[in-house]
C-alpha cells in the first residue's frame, strides 16, 4: 500500500489519483472501440468523456460533503484542502455523470461498459490509498495496512487485518463490465445496457457494503445497516428497473453489433 507514490519537490503524487487517470484513459479507449462497433462517430467521445469526468468529480465531492454535513462535520472542515483531497462518494459521481450525458442516449451503449472499467481500475487506487477500507478479517486473504499516510488521509486502521473490500469491489466492477459487454452483444432495445448497469452496480454495492467499515460515510435513520452506499445502491436498482421499463416501452430496437 502506497498512498503517496512519489513527490515532486513538496507536492505529493498520490497512487489513487494516478490510477484514476489510468482508469479514465482505459475507459476512453474502450468507449471509442465500442463506438466504432456501433457506427457512432468517435469525434465527440473524448469531449463527452471529459465532461463526464468533471461531472463525476464534482458529484462525488458534493455527495461526500452533503453526507458529512448531515453527519455533523463542521462546515469549515469541508472547506479544508486536505479534506477535499479525499476521493468522495462514487455514487454521487455516477449520478452527476449520468445527468451530464443522459441526453446523449445513443452513446450510452458504448460508454456504460467503459464506466465499469474505469470504476474497476479506480478501486485499485482505493486499495493503494487505503481508503474505503474493510471490516476486521480473520481469513487468509486479509490485508493489514501500515502506512501512516493512509490513516492521516482516510482514517484507515493500521496494524489490523481487514477485508480487502476494495479488491472485492474491483472484481465486482470487472464482472459488471464483462456482463455489460455480453448484454450489449444481445441487446434488443436502446438503453438496455445502461439499465442493466444501474441494477448490477446497485446489487454489487449492496453485497460489498457487508464488508465496508468506513461508516463515517454516513448512516440513515439511525440504522447501522442503512449506509449511504447501501441507500444509493437501492436507488440505483430502482432507477435501473425504471430505465428498463421506459426504454423497452419506447420500442426503439437495435441490432447488436
Number of C-alpha atoms within 10 A of each C-alpha: 18 19 25 18 15 13 10 7 6 7 9 12 14 18 21 26 19 14 19 21 16 16 24 22 16 16 25 23 15 19 26 21 16 22 20 13 13 17 9 16 12 16 9 11 19 15 11 18 20 13 14 21 18 15 22 25 19 17 22 22 22 18 21 25 22 14 18 18 15 12 14 9 14 11 11 7 14 17 11 10 9 11 15 15 13 16 21 22 22 18 22 22 24 22 17 22 23 18 14 17 18 13 10 11 12 15 23 22 23 27 26 26 29 27 25 24 25 26 24 27 24 27 25 20 29 26 23 21 29 29 24 24 25 25 18 18 16 11 10 8 11 16 19 18 22 16 18 15 16 22 17 11 16 21 16 23 24 15 11 16 19 23 23 23 25 25 18 18 24 23 16 22 27 19 17 23 23 15 16 26 19 13 19 25 12 15 19 17 19 23 25 25 28 26 25 22 25 25 22 23 20 24 17 20 22 18 15 18 22 13 19 21 18 18 16 15 19 20 19 15 8 9 8 10 14 16 22 21 23 22 16 18 24 19 15 24 21 16 16 23 15 14 20 21 13 14 17 16 10 10 11 11 14 14 12 13 12
